[in-house]
């Protein structure tokens, strides 16, 4: 049976409905199995669940077929004819129009297996939408805590799935605190895309798909970073491929933050192991406007291990990148445009293969 293990004190816990952090306050990871990647057992299922044998979750996810909405297996396309070594992975071609469906599908499958009747999530928008959709599919009641400033289109999407929106005045950290208080008071499942490590078992399939589509690992992956949901998924996925000798080396992780909210970039530049909280000065990239990223130690370590870096992007460049992508046929939400802005800023090597995620659909933001 899979267990949680504390990232601080290494205490282990069984997988339980109300367990989402260690008694010492530390973050929980999954105690990884010793069997390694089982890509010889990948199936022909036309979704990310073809990789179920490579998820460190085992018997906890047996009921996935009653929860899936067909997430994963998104297209990997050449950016344009003039840039044959640059690829976009069209993650907005998902059931709820964002890459967060990868993690949400796994997390809600776990919840259903545990017999959860109600769950609470907090989000800047996309994770809440994904959790709302999959909880509806699984027949689980759901409250989603969001900032009162969240895009009305995302709020409408959450409510359409039958979830109860709890709009909180304040910062993204205030939203999380309100959700965690409610979880404690009600003693119910915390469907957190930050705290629950099962979410990353979903997002790591992003790396598996790129590997299969390119038939190798790219030189570089450009990834937006706020709470690190995709950065850590990418890292875990390619790390497992490397250990299984399926790839020769790790791709470089180039993470992207908005200049107006860049705690990880500041910590990276100052060679710090943990990001100190900053003040969010306001950014178009609301989806990654995380002033105090909870898993900063893991995020920074992953980027450094791959010899990657963190780039920061100004507001004008974000808006400009959205227009340029749309002119190529890709209409993304504003937060997702920061990835292309990062690509334009990144100093590319000759013939360097690069993959950029298009994380959310344009209709999600104004």
N, C-alpha and C positions, 0 to 999 in steps of 0.2 A: 504493500500500500504506500502511495506517495505521502510524504510529510512536508510540512513547512520547516524551514530552518532560519533562525534569526541571523541577519547580516552583521549584527554587532556582537552578541554573546554566544552565538551558535546553539542556543536552546532549540530543541525540536518540538513540534506540535502536530497532532493529527489534523487532518483537514476537517474543520467543523464550521457550521453555519455562521457562528458569531465570532470566529477568530480571524482578525485582519491585521494584527500587529503583535509583537512580542510583549511580554509583561514588562520588559525593560524599556519599552518604547521603540525598539528597533524595528526596521523594515523586515518583512518576511520574503524569503526566496523559496523556490521549490528545491527540495533535496534531490539532486539529480541522480537518475539511475546510472548504473554502471554498464549498461548494454550499448550505449552510444547510438549514433544515427542508424536507422534501419531503412535506408532508402531502397533497399532491395524488396521491401514490403510496401512501398508506395503503390497505391491502387490506381485504377483508371477513373475514379469518381471525378466528375467535372466541377469540382470545387476545391477549396483549400483542405477539405477533409481527406483528400487523397494522401495527405501527410500525417494522418492520425497516428501511425506507428512511430513517428518521430516526435510526438508531443510527450513531454515528461509529465504525464497525467494518468496514463494507463486506464485502469478500470473506472476512474472518476468521470470519464467522458464517453462512456459506452452509449449514452442516449442521444448522441449528437444528431442522428438522422431525424429526430422529431423536433429539433430546434433550428436546424440550418435553413437559411433563406437563399442558399446558392452562392454564398460569398466566396471571393477569391478567384484565381485564374484570370486576372485582369490583363488586358493587352500590354505588351511591351513594344513600343513603336519608335522608329527612327524620328528624331526631333524634326528634321527637315532634310532635303536633298543636299544642302550645303554642309551639313554636320552629321556625317554618316556614323561617327563614333559616339554620338550623344543620343541617349534613348530616354523616352518618357514612359513611365509605368502608370497607366490610366486607372488610378485607384478610385476615382469617382464613379467608375462603372461597377458600383456595389449596390446592394439592396437599399441602403439608406444614404447612398451617394458619398460615402467617405471611407477611408481605410480603417476607421475604428470598428467596422463590422468584423474584422478579423479577430480582434480581441474580445469583442462583445459576445460573439457566437460561442466562444470557448467558455467565457465566464458564466454566461447564462446556462449553458449545458451543465456546468458544474453545479450551479444553484439548483437546477431541476433534479439532478442526481441526489443532492442532499435533502430534497423535499422542502425546499424554501417556498414559502407562501407569499412573502413580500420582501422587496429589496429597496435599498436607497442608493442613489448614485449622485455624484456632483460632477459638473462639467462646464466647460466654456461653450458647449453646444453640440459638437459632433458625437462625442462619446455618450452624452445623454440621449441623443437621438437614437444611437445604435442600441444602447441598453434598453430604451423604451420599446423599440421594435422587437427585439429578441425576447424580452420579458412577455410581451403580448403574445408572441408565437408560442411561448412556453406556458402561458396561462398563469403568470406570476404578477402580482400587484407591484407597482413601481412608483416611487417618488423620485423626481429628479430636481436637485438643487442647482440653480444657475444664477448668474449675475443678473440683476435687473436690467443691465445694459446689453444683454445678449441679443443677437439678431432676431427680430420678430419672426423671420422665416424659419429659423431653427426652433423657436418656441412653438410655432404652429405645427411643425413636424412632430415634436415630442408629444404634444397634446393629441394629435391625430391618432397616435398609437395607444391612447388611453391612459398614459402616465399622468400623474399629478405634478404640475410644475410648481416648485417652491422658489420664487424669485427673491433674491437676497440683495439688499443694498450694501455696497462695499467692494472690497477687492476679491480676486479669485481665491485668496487664502481665507477670507471671511466666509465665502461660500462653502469651502471644504470644511471649515470649523463647524458651521451650522449643520452640515450633513452628518459629520461625525458625532455631534451632540445628539442628534436624532437617532442615530444608530445605537448609541449607548443607552439612551432612554427607552427605546423600543426593543432593544436586544434582538436585532434582526440582521440580515445579510447585507454587508456593505459591498456593493458592486462597484468597487473603485478601480479605474484603469491605471491608477498610480500605485496603490498599495497591494492589490491582489496580483500575485505573480502569474496566475493562470492567464491573465490578459496577454502577457508576452509570449505565451505558447501559441497564441493566435497570430500576433504580429511578426513572429519569426518566419512564418510561412511566406512572407513577402520576399525574404532572402532565398528560400527554396525555389520559388517560382522564377526569380531572376536567373538563378543557376540553371534551371531546366530550359528556360527560353533562350538564353545566350549560349548554353552548353559549356559554360565556364563562369567564373566570377568576373565582374567588371573590375577595372582598375580602381574606380572611385564611385562611391555612392554619396549623393548630396541629399541631406535629410533635414527637415525642419526640426527644431528642438524647443520644447517648452517644458513639459513634464518628462520627456524622453521616451514616450511610448513606442515610437517607431525606431529611434536610435538604438534602444536596447534590443528590440526585436531583430533588427538588422544584424546587430553584433552577435546575439545568441545564435541566429540562424547560420550565418557564415562561419562562426566559430565551430559549430557542430559539423559543418561540411568539411572544414579544415581537418578536424580531428579524425574524420572518417576517410581522409585522403582523397576526397572528391574534388578538392581544389588545392592549388599549390601555395596560395598565400591569402591573407585577409585583404579585402578591398579597403582602401583608405576611406574613413568616414569623415566627410566634410559637413559639419552641422551648421545650420543657419538660424540666427536670432535677429529680432528687430532691434535696431539701435536704441529705441526708447524703452526696451525691457530686455536687458541682456546680462543677467547674473552669471550665466555659464561662460559666456565669452570673456567677461571680466576675470573670473576665476582662472580660466584657461590661460589668459595672457599673463596673469600674476603668478602662474605656476602653483596655484592652490589646489588642494585635494577636494575641498568642499566649497560650494558657491555660497557666499553670504547674500542674504536678501537685499534686493534693491527696491527702489520706488518705481512702479510702472508709470511712465510719463504719458502713456496713451499711445496706442498703435493701431493701425489698420489691421494688423495681423493678430486679431483677438484670440485666435485659437492657440497661439503659443506665447501669449502674454502672461507668463508665469514668473512672478517676482521672487519666489522662494521655492525652487524645485526640490521636492522631497528626496528624489533619488540622485541628487547631484554628484555624489561620490562615485556611483556606478557609471553615470553618464560620462563624466570627465575621464575616468579610468579607461572606458571603452574607446573613446576617441583617441586618447594618447597611445593606447596599445596598437592601434592601427596606423599610427603616425599621421593621423588626421589633424584637422584644425576646426576652428569655429569662426565663421564670418558674420559680421553684422551689417544690416541693410537699413537704409533710411526710408522714410515714408514715401517720398516722391518716387524712389526706385521701385518700391513695392507696387504702387499704382501703375507705373509705367510698364512693369513686367506683366501685369495682368492684361493690359491692352495688347502687348506684343504677342502673348500667348494666344489671345483670342484671334488675332490676325493670322495665326497659324492653324486655327480651327479648334483650339482647346480653350473652353470657357471654364475657368476655375474660380472658386471663391477667393476672396482677397488674401486670406492667410496663405493659401496654397501658392499664390503668385510669388511669394518670397523665395520659394525654391528656385524658380527660374531666374529671379534677380540674383540669387547666390551663384547660380551657374554663370551668368554674365560677368560677375565680378571675379570669379575663380580663375586663377592663372593656370590654364590647361597645358599639359604637355602634348607633344606631337603624337597623334594617334591614340591618345589616352581615352579609354572607354569609360563613359560616365552614365550613370542612371539617375534620373530625376523623378521623384514621385509627384503625381498630380493628385493631391490628397483629398480634395473636396470639390464638389460641383459648384459652378458659378451661381446657380439659383439659390444657394444657401445663404448668400450675403448680398447686401444691397449694392 
